[in-house]
Amino acid sequence: MNHGIIKKDRVILPGSAPGGGVAAASGQARQVCAKSARPLMHEGRVRAIEITCSCGEKTLVELELEEKNTK
């Protein structure tokens, strides 16, 4: 299965304008938050990426990796 990355300007949430986000659609100023990311390891391999916003919100991106056949 081949999945691509969805760019932020292509994401449309309910009640938002394309590329503008919910805050821009409602006329509010958009708050800029700093983000950091760290890999989460399991059995010696990266299995997920944890993204933490300066506001405290955390997002977990789990990675689905195909196992290579080494025969």
Buried (B, 14 or more C-beta within 10 A) or exposed (E): EEEEEEEEEEEEEEEBEEEBBEEEBEEEEEEEEEEEEEEEEEEEEEBEBEEBEEEEEEEEEEEEEEEEEEE
